[in-house]
Amino acid sequence: DTGVSQDPRHKITKRGQNVTFRCDPISEHNRLYWYRQTLGQGPEFLTYFQNEAQLEKSRLLSDRFSAERPKGSFSTLEIQRTEQGDSAMYLCASSLVDYHPNNEQFFGPGTRLTVL
Amino acid sequence: AQSVTQLDSHVSVSEGTPVLLRCNYSSSYSPSLFWYVQHPNKGLQLLLKYTSAATLVKGINGFEAEFKKSETSFHLTKPSAHMSDAAEYFCVVSDPEYGNKLVFGAGTILRVKS
């Protein structure tokens, strides 16, 4: 257990429905990252926050995706009008920022989304 | 831009024999390099990281990796495989100029035969 938690662990939904995932990082970590992992691939970067500010979004993050970190603690990732191609494992990671280039990112267990 | 190529999608070894998982990277800056392991139905776990202090990096569970800038490689090795090493391994590059976001390779599935 890395100390990063994600909820729910599994989500099955029908195409067109909206889903929301939550990530609780390690409490003193001010950086929070979201990644997506599809079957047979390595995780791909989606977006990241430093405190409550969203600093970067990947072009993978279409306008159906939105992420927030309102108080600089937990984060939510919402997918609107889900499509079958959204089926994947959604991973959250957190880290400290102290301007060292090699800060370890600690990963949560992931939320597995299945869109029927 | 950064990228990672893991040269083998599957590697099979016998228990007690050496392990070699190959990784080449591309980065426009001085990269940070990592190896992560993912056991079935488990989260990603950091095995080791390259911090620029030493080119030979030792990690957990007897794994090592050597950073070779001239070859842009960061291969993962272990002298003697154990059954519990069977998992998927990811080579990862990151760069503070890109927010330290991690760029993963496609992964290598390691199978250990008894």
Interface residues (C-beta under 8 A of the other chain):
Chain A: T2 R31 Y33 Y35 G40 Q41 G42 P43 E44 F45 Y48 L55 E56 L91 A93 S95 Y99 P101 N102 N103 E104 Q105 F107 G108 P109 G110
Chain B: V4 S30 S32 Y36 K42 G43 L44 Q45 L46 K49 Y50 T51 S52 F90 V92 S94 D95 P96 G99 N100 K101 L102 V103 F104 G105 A106 G107
